[in-house]
Amino acid sequence: MPTSARYASAVCRTRVPGSTLGLPLHAAARFLSRGALLAVLTLSAAAANGCGTTSSASLDYGDKARQAYADALDHFYDDECIQAEPQFRNVRRLYPYTRFAALAELRAADCLFKDGKYTEAIQSYEQFVRYRPSHVEVPYARFMVALSNYQQIPSEWIFSPSTFEREQHYTRESLRLLSRFVVDFPHDPLVARANRMAHHAIRLLAAHELYVARFYLRRDFPQAAIGRLRTLITAYPTSGYEPEALLLLGDTYVELKQWSEAKRAFAEITQRFPKSAEVETARSRLQRLGS
């Protein structure tokens, strides 16, 4: 007996709850394995048909939508988005009054993401959020907008400058979106991943500020360097680069003969970061300055 037929037969012998195996379909789509999710769709279809009773035209419409979505999902799980994406769009076009239309819209956006078409994916996810603001999958769509930006952060390879030396537009945008996601959906299962991504973005942005500050110092623009170092210290306080930035800030003030500001920077290292690699150097500088 085919697998789908066995699932349908099982439904006729078992009591199936109103929700799909105790999970809403959106939750199944996000968290179940391929085989489990396709089984869920088949079980749901059999339950909707009443185990052999005559179905109405409306049920038939819903069943067709469910089957079309399951077929597209099968290609999606096989990484065959060239087939899956148009199938998802057909589900949305042919069955707009079913719950599968919204899910298909989201999966079509996922196909764009899988294919590395991040700009188009962002547009699709944002459109989902805009036109379906109360849909239960809005948090997922919001996260995917952030992830699509995050994927565009320049990566390092042997013949390119370090990531922190390059334009940081996507890093800043990722951090903004991830921070907003964590605030708006603090209990979402994706929050832990969002926090890890945000921390990585913070470190990249802090490293970039340090790089630019040193660039300005080499060009003899100390005030511009001070501005960059202060931005790092205040805007990215969990980056891990603060002791290094404070030491460089103190040394810059020493060069400018601004002794009180230099002492303040060195003292902050000893007070806030007593276990950092820079703390002994900071203490030595303070002794030299008479503190």
Steps between C-alpha positions, in 0.01 A plus 500: 500500500641846414622708794232765453230232494633347825487842668143554377399153618648569842291813533183296442593280797622777728349810650675807355472830692375814330849644468751304295649242742471761776701756303372789291612459142738798521680338795521170315646677196773657709597222739408156361726291281418452136344156544304602809363814336389320185336239723322777687365644176376157389338429837332839493366434152358162599339646812345782298348247259329323788658159432307421186192719539392720213678837518350833404636727228663721763681203655613393156640849442691481829626150426634606162681791664647269762618250240650771278684643801627153600627436146687832497637430848638167381708680235598763758643237736692351208661843441322517165383858528497542125192273508371590847487880470254515206293228668477707819398804297232293330361397839477866595336590168257207471403460866512851651226426755680214673763511771741342254512823295687681779727203568578466130584869484747455783656187350543680165698764690702218660583375149637842410709493817628148425604613152699792643258761357506693825365832372197329345456285811498810723231657281287185520533462878426869554195473276378205708536706820335804343192324364462233768591687820298272729623171350667269747807469275582872507784443753658248263469740205653780708791275598557402138521866397778540756670178390485604133687818591742307721586265213616802299765605751828473307682178571877464523707326240869499424507776236256743667541741793383386842124520551531782757696713250214507250164676471277403793153592368362146525662449841327810640169408341523143630568623852207742486259232377624230737479733802145594405407134452626404847308788660176431312503118533698419817358147531541390138716188452723695261602759763811306610625486143415867448703593809804307374476673162458841664810446713702412191373816329594709806855364495535572129377858541728558798800361309410730212497806729841400638637454149373843389635665817848364428467615140429855621795489741733397219372799302549731804129563565489430877163665565334285233663194657372599844150525359521149357640354822228661710237364261643150546498529880148639529317332210653151524555442873493120477738463206810403701701773326440764770833455691699527176302808396541666842876442496529654155274786611721568802816493287340743254418741784860471622622603155264800518625577855146467635618333821172484691319335208786254457488407871124450479535259206777295667315493832187370330696197378617418853151543645282337234737246348740386775557163329569638153833470321527881501466554876873484588586746224225732624635487857849574372368801307320628810814474711694688236234774506521523876173334598 
